[in-house]
Amino acid sequence: MSDREKKLEAAGYPLDRGPKEGPVIDLLSILGDTVYASGQVPYDAGVLTSKGKVPSQVSVEDATKAAALCAANILRAIITKLGSLDRIERVVRVTGYVNTDPDFTDCHLVINGATNLLKEVFGPEAGRHARTALGMGQLPLGTSVEVEAIFQLKK
């Protein structure tokens, strides 16, 4: 197990709870040295852990934790498909979608959960990335958060 994977587990995300590949969509798409990770929702051991609108049904704090779980699921998908997080050079970009009430304007605070986990696992340089945080009227399965990411592979 790599140091990055140890950091992911130490943060509370066991490696064996990763997402499964679906019949229509791949967990990852690789083009050259770029890894595009499909959007992940806050599933843990097959259970969707956060559903509803932020902040009326899901608190900002709970949605932030859900965003971190989404990022953990992306990292688990990388481990499943590539064998190790050490294959990653750096995080390039994160896009986070938050299922919000119409007047909610703190989506960036929610997506900090994903950003902070990625920096914790990859370190301050390789974990630093461009980011967009968006408020949405609805997300698949009624989930509160979905996160997707782009990574650069090591050469």
Backbone as CSV, one residue per row, in Angstrom:
resi,resn,N_x,N_y,N_z,CA_x,CA_y,CA_z,C_x,C_y,C_z
1,MET,0.854,-1.178,0.000,0.000,0.000,0.000,0.900,1.242,0.000
2,SER,0.606,2.179,-0.891,1.413,3.396,-1.002,1.106,4.364,0.141
3,ASP,1.973,5.345,0.318,1.737,6.375,1.336,0.426,7.111,1.074
4,ARG,0.120,7.369,-0.191,-1.131,8.058,-0.524,-2.338,7.220,-0.108
5,GLU,-2.270,5.945,-0.354,-3.372,5.063,0.025,-3.493,4.953,1.539
6,LYS,-2.363,4.960,2.230,-2.391,4.973,3.696,-3.049,6.251,4.210
7,LYS,-2.775,7.376,3.559,-3.393,8.651,3.958,-4.903,8.609,3.739
8,LEU,-5.327,8.003,2.638,-6.760,7.882,2.359,-7.440,7.035,3.433
9,GLU,-6.844,5.922,3.777,-7.408,5.075,4.838,-7.375,5.773,6.191
10,ALA,-6.288,6.480,6.492,-6.173,7.196,7.767,-7.222,8.296,7.882
11,ALA,-7.654,8.828,6.740,-8.700,9.853,6.733,-10.087,9.248,6.936
12,GLY,-10.163,7.912,7.000,-11.440,7.258,7.281,-12.121,6.636,6.080
13,TYR,-11.370,6.405,5.005,-11.951,5.866,3.780,-11.279,4.542,3.407
14,PRO,-11.807,3.418,3.901,-11.223,2.118,3.571,-11.190,1.896,2.057
15,LEU,-10.117,1.317,1.584,-9.922,1.162,0.145,-10.899,0.181,-0.484
16,ASP,-11.454,-0.732,0.288,-12.311,-1.785,-0.264,-13.766,-1.358,-0.465
17,ARG,-14.076,-0.097,-0.308,-15.464,0.358,-0.465,-15.659,1.201,-1.719
18,GLY,-14.851,0.960,-2.722,-14.897,1.764,-3.936,-16.113,1.508,-4.796
19,PRO,-16.343,2.408,-5.748,-17.480,2.265,-6.661,-17.256,1.122,-7.643
20,LYS,-18.343,0.608,-8.145,-18.295,-0.460,-9.142,-18.511,0.149,-10.524
21,GLU,-17.898,-0.473,-11.517,-18.075,-0.021,-12.889,-19.507,-0.322,-13.324
22,GLY,-20.145,0.638,-13.981,-21.508,0.456,-14.452,-21.545,-0.138,-15.848
23,PRO,-22.740,-0.516,-16.308,-22.861,-1.124,-17.630,-22.710,-0.121,-18.774
24,VAL,-22.866,1.164,-18.491,-22.868,2.176,-19.546,-21.674,3.125,-19.453
25,ILE,-21.206,3.403,-18.243,-20.194,4.438,-18.025,-18.971,3.837,-17.345
26,ASP,-17.779,4.238,-17.808,-16.533,3.811,-17.179,-16.240,4.662,-15.953
27,LEU,-15.564,4.071,-14.965,-15.130,4.833,-13.793,-14.129,5.910,-14.188
28,LEU,-13.247,5.553,-15.125,-12.211,6.469,-15.604,-12.123,6.378,-17.112
29,SER,-11.726,7.484,-17.719,-11.382,7.502,-19.131,-9.984,8.098,-19.219
30,ILE,-9.087,7.421,-19.931,-7.700,7.867,-20.005,-7.377,8.236,-21.440
31,LEU,-6.827,9.435,-21.610,-6.401,9.917,-22.914,-5.001,10.490,-22.744
32,GLY,-4.007,9.819,-23.305,-2.623,10.252,-23.121,-2.246,10.159,-21.655
33,ASP,-1.795,11.294,-21.098,-1.419,11.297,-19.678,-2.492,11.934,-18.800
34,THR,-3.724,11.990,-19.324,-4.822,12.612,-18.590,-5.860,11.567,-18.200
35,VAL,-6.250,11.599,-16.928,-7.279,10.705,-16.400,-8.517,11.535,-16.094
36,TYR,-9.619,11.189,-16.726,-10.902,11.837,-16.470,-11.720,10.885,-15.603
37,ALA,-12.017,11.303,-14.394,-12.802,10.468,-13.486,-14.274,10.827,-13.613
38,SER,-15.105,9.817,-13.782,-16.551,10.040,-13.808,-17.009,10.637,-12.486
39,GLY,-18.104,11.376,-12.538,-18.666,11.939,-11.319,-19.022,10.846,-10.328
40,GLN,-18.715,11.097,-9.074,-19.035,10.158,-8.000,-19.956,10.837,-6.997
41,VAL,-20.872,10.060,-6.481,-21.788,10.529,-5.441,-21.376,9.873,-4.123
42,PRO,-21.923,10.330,-3.000,-21.455,9.841,-1.699,-21.995,8.464,-1.308
43,TYR,-21.575,7.450,-2.062,-21.868,6.065,-1.699,-20.803,5.573,-0.736
44,ASP,-21.219,4.839,0.272,-20.281,4.166,1.159,-20.779,2.745,1.354
45,ALA,-19.993,1.790,0.908,-20.365,0.372,0.982,-21.731,0.123,0.339
46,GLY,-21.972,0.780,-0.805,-23.201,0.568,-1.550,-24.411,1.343,-1.072
47,VAL,-24.240,2.206,-0.070,-25.351,2.986,0.483,-25.130,4.465,0.171
48,LEU,-26.142,5.109,-0.410,-26.076,6.549,-0.651,-26.263,7.257,0.682
49,THR,-25.241,7.951,1.140,-25.218,8.477,2.510,-25.764,9.887,2.661
50,SER,-25.992,10.590,1.556,-26.443,11.978,1.668,-27.393,12.318,0.530
51,LYS,-28.662,12.546,0.883,-29.686,12.900,-0.104,-30.396,14.162,0.345
52,GLY,-30.736,15.007,-0.616,-31.540,16.176,-0.318,-30.853,17.483,-0.659
53,LYS,-31.604,18.545,-0.453,-31.151,19.897,-0.784,-30.328,20.485,0.354
54,VAL,-29.285,21.200,-0.040,-28.437,21.930,0.902,-28.903,23.385,0.886
55,PRO,-29.153,24.033,1.996,-29.002,23.577,3.370,-30.307,23.165,4.058
56,SER,-31.448,23.157,3.345,-32.723,22.906,4.031,-32.887,21.464,4.506
57,GLN,-32.330,20.501,3.759,-32.467,19.091,4.126,-31.147,18.456,4.560
58,VAL,-30.054,19.009,4.103,-28.710,18.522,4.441,-27.896,19.732,4.868
59,SER,-27.283,19.661,6.032,-26.488,20.797,6.517,-25.241,20.988,5.656
60,VAL,-24.699,22.187,5.679,-23.454,22.465,4.962,-22.350,21.537,5.470
61,GLU,-22.295,21.326,6.768,-21.276,20.442,7.349,-21.414,19.018,6.816
62,ASP,-22.634,18.492,6.784,-22.841,17.129,6.285,-22.580,17.038,4.782
63,ALA,-22.951,18.070,4.038,-22.695,18.081,2.596,-21.196,18.151,2.315
64,THR,-20.458,18.869,3.149,-19.002,18.947,3.006,-18.376,17.573,3.220
65,LYS,-18.869,16.840,4.205,-18.401,15.466,4.434,-18.763,14.577,3.241
66,ALA,-19.943,14.800,2.673,-20.360,14.026,1.502,-19.450,14.316,0.309
67,ALA,-19.032,15.569,0.146,-18.115,15.926,-0.943,-16.773,15.220,-0.770
68,ALA,-16.307,15.122,0.468,-15.063,14.390,0.734,-15.226,12.916,0.372
69,LEU,-16.378,12.337,0.691,-16.636,10.941,0.342,-16.669,10.762,-1.177
70,CYS,-17.245,11.718,-1.883,-17.231,11.667,-3.351,-15.791,11.618,-3.865
71,ALA,-14.938,12.488,-3.323,-13.528,12.505,-3.731,-12.850,11.185,-3.376
72,ALA,-13.157,10.650,-2.209,-12.595,9.353,-1.818,-13.009,8.271,-2.808
73,ASN,-14.244,8.325,-3.272,-14.709,7.337,-4.245,-13.977,7.473,-5.574
74,ILE,-13.645,8.690,-5.958,-12.831,8.888,-7.161,-11.461,8.240,-6.964
75,LEU,-10.855,8.470,-5.816,-9.538,7.885,-5.542,-9.611,6.365,-5.482
76,ARG,-10.681,5.842,-4.920,-10.871,4.387,-4.890,-11.020,3.835,-6.307
77,ALA,-11.695,4.585,-7.182,-11.838,4.167,-8.581,-10.474,4.133,-9.268
78,ILE,-9.627,5.111,-8.968,-8.275,5.126,-9.537,-7.505,3.893,-9.080
79,ILE,-7.607,3.562,-7.811,-6.919,2.376,-7.293,-7.441,1.119,-7.994
80,THR,-8.761,1.029,-8.158,-9.365,-0.129,-8.820,-8.881,-0.268,-10.257
81,LYS,-8.848,0.829,-10.985,-8.533,0.780,-12.416,-7.037,0.843,-12.718
82,LEU,-6.267,1.591,-11.911,-4.844,1.799,-12.206,-3.910,1.062,-11.256
83,GLY,-4.452,0.540,-10.160,-3.642,-0.234,-9.236,-3.052,0.540,-8.079
84,SER,-2.837,1.844,-8.245,-2.211,2.630,-7.181,-2.401,4.121,-7.425
85,LEU,-2.535,4.862,-6.334,-2.576,6.325,-6.433,-1.213,6.893,-6.811
86,ASP,-0.170,6.100,-6.683,1.168,6.558,-7.068,1.324,6.709,-8.576
87,ARG,0.369,6.243,-9.353,0.393,6.462,-10.807,0.022,7.894,-11.169
88,ILE,-0.500,8.647,-10.197,-0.961,10.014,-10.440,0.159,11.010,-10.158
89,GLU,0.408,11.892,-11.108,1.365,12.992,-10.930,0.752,14.105,-10.093
90,ARG,-0.479,14.520,-10.505,-1.126,15.619,-9.788,-2.614,15.671,-10.116
91,VAL,-3.336,16.352,-9.242,-4.744,16.671,-9.487,-4.756,17.910,-10.374
92,VAL,-5.536,17.890,-11.448,-5.590,19.017,-12.379,-6.813,19.886,-12.114
93,ARG,-7.976,19.250,-12.029,-9.220,20.017,-11.915,-10.276,19.204,-11.178
94,VAL,-11.085,19.898,-10.398,-12.224,19.306,-9.699,-13.460,20.130,-10.038
95,THR,-14.546,19.439,-10.351,-15.835,20.100,-10.522,-16.800,19.467,-9.533
96,GLY,-17.432,20.320,-8.737,-18.369,19.846,-7.735,-19.755,20.408,-7.967
97,TYR,-20.742,19.551,-7.845,-22.143,19.913,-8.037,-22.866,19.721,-6.711
98,VAL,-23.583,20.740,-6.289,-24.293,20.693,-5.014,-25.779,20.868,-5.290
99,ASN,-26.598,19.965,-4.780,-28.052,20.013,-4.907,-28.558,21.043,-3.894
100,THR,-28.905,22.232,-4.364,-29.136,23.349,-3.448,-30.549,23.903,-3.494
101,ASP,-30.881,24.552,-2.387,-32.040,25.436,-2.384,-31.696,26.619,-3.287
102,PRO,-32.716,27.276,-3.880,-32.452,28.324,-4.864,-31.577,29.481,-4.375
103,ASP,-31.641,29.818,-3.105,-30.898,30.983,-2.627,-29.569,30.637,-1.956
104,PHE,-29.137,29.384,-2.034,-27.884,28.967,-1.391,-26.697,29.415,-2.239
105,THR,-25.740,30.089,-1.618,-24.602,30.640,-2.362,-23.245,30.155,-1.858
106,ASP,-23.221,29.154,-1.002,-21.959,28.691,-0.424,-21.525,27.318,-0.950
107,CYS,-21.774,27.072,-2.231,-21.376,25.787,-2.822,-19.879,25.554,-2.684
108,HIS,-19.112,26.622,-2.777,-17.656,26.493,-2.670,-17.238,25.912,-1.320
109,LEU,-17.975,26.248,-0.266,-17.649,25.705,1.058,-17.895,24.201,1.112
110,VAL,-18.951,23.751,0.453,-19.259,22.319,0.408,-18.153,21.565,-0.332
111,ILE,-17.754,22.069,-1.477,-16.764,21.373,-2.308,-15.371,21.437,-1.694
112,ASN,-15.174,22.315,-0.715,-13.912,22.294,0.036,-13.656,20.918,0.645
113,GLY,-14.715,20.166,0.940,-14.536,18.816,1.475,-13.734,17.944,0.526
114,ALA,-14.048,18.020,-0.766,-13.305,17.249,-1.770,-11.888,17.787,-1.921
115,THR,-11.773,19.094,-2.036,-10.460,19.725,-2.199,-9.532,19.386,-1.040
116,ASN,-10.038,19.500,0.163,-9.198,19.248,1.335,-8.721,17.801,1.396
117,LEU,-9.589,16.853,1.037,-9.162,15.454,1.039,-8.085,15.215,-0.019
118,LEU,-8.265,15.772,-1.206,-7.272,15.582,-2.266,-5.919,16.167,-1.867
119,LYS,-5.928,17.324,-1.228,-4.668,17.914,-0.756,-4.050,17.077,0.357
120,GLU,-4.888,16.505,1.206,-4.388,15.655,2.288,-3.706,14.401,1.731
121,VAL,-4.298,13.811,0.708,-3.767,12.572,0.141,-2.554,12.827,-0.753
122,PHE,-2.625,13.845,-1.606,-1.564,14.089,-2.590,-0.526,15.112,-2.140
123,GLY,-0.809,15.841,-1.077,0.115,16.868,-0.612,-0.230,18.224,-1.200
124,PRO,0.385,19.294,-0.673,-0.002,20.650,-1.057,0.309,21.014,-2.507
125,GLU,1.303,20.396,-3.112,1.635,20.722,-4.503,0.854,19.850,-5.484
126,ALA,0.999,18.540,-5.376,0.314,17.630,-6.301,-1.199,17.637,-6.095
127,GLY,-1.648,18.049,-4.921,-3.077,18.094,-4.635,-3.752,19.401,-5.013
128,ARG,-2.952,20.413,-5.319,-3.505,21.727,-5.683,-4.112,21.643,-7.086
129,HIS,-5.270,22.270,-7.283,-5.975,22.106,-8.548,-6.875,23.303,-8.860
130,ALA,-7.264,23.398,-10.127,-8.320,24.319,-10.534,-9.648,23.706,-10.100
131,ARG,-10.672,24.566,-9.891,-11.922,24.023,-9.366,-13.118,24.884,-9.750
132,THR,-14.239,24.213,-9.913,-15.525,24.874,-10.082,-16.507,24.227,-9.118
133,ALA,-17.303,25.059,-8.444,-18.349,24.577,-7.532,-19.673,25.176,-7.995
134,LEU,-20.631,24.318,-8.302,-21.895,24.753,-8.888,-23.083,24.319,-8.041
135,GLY,-24.075,25.190,-7.941,-25.345,24.838,-7.325,-26.300,24.351,-8.397
136,MET,-26.971,23.238,-8.130,-27.859,22.612,-9.109,-29.267,22.481,-8.535
137,GLY,-30.251,22.437,-9.430,-31.630,22.252,-9.012,-31.938,20.826,-8.597
138,GLN,-31.168,19.868,-9.117,-31.353,18.453,-8.789,-30.119,17.684,-9.240
139,LEU,-29.852,16.568,-8.587,-28.754,15.681,-8.962,-29.272,14.247,-9.013
140,PRO,-28.559,13.338,-9.690,-29.011,11.957,-9.792,-29.299,11.338,-8.425
141,LEU,-30.364,10.580,-8.358,-30.784,9.857,-7.156,-31.136,10.783,-5.995
142,GLY,-31.228,12.084,-6.263,-31.518,13.045,-5.200,-30.336,13.310,-4.288
143,THR,-29.148,12.851,-4.699,-27.963,13.041,-3.868,-27.691,14.522,-3.625
144,SER,-27.039,14.809,-2.518,-26.746,16.205,-2.179,-25.522,16.738,-2.908
145,VAL,-24.602,15.857,-3.313,-23.338,16.289,-3.915,-22.873,15.270,-4.950
146,GLU,-22.230,15.766,-6.005,-21.518,14.926,-6.965,-20.211,15.632,-7.300
147,VAL,-19.134,14.867,-7.417,-17.818,15.435,-7.711,-17.178,14.640,-8.841
148,GLU,-16.572,15.365,-9.784,-15.767,14.748,-10.836,-14.393,15.398,-10.817
149,ALA,-13.404,14.728,-11.423,-12.050,15.269,-11.366,-11.224,14.827,-12.566
150,ILE,-10.177,15.601,-12.808,-9.202,15.306,-13.855,-7.826,15.240,-13.196
151,PHE,-7.035,14.239,-13.598,-5.704,14.020,-13.036,-4.689,13.880,-14.160
152,GLN,-3.431,14.161,-13.841,-2.328,13.904,-14.760,-1.592,12.655,-14.293
153,LEU,-1.357,11.734,-15.226,-0.592,10.529,-14.926,0.898,10.831,-14.904
154,LYS,1.636,10.060,-14.116,3.100,10.144,-14.158,3.579,9.568,-15.480
155,LYS,4.689,10.097,-15.967,5.245,9.609,-17.241,6.169,8.451,-17.001
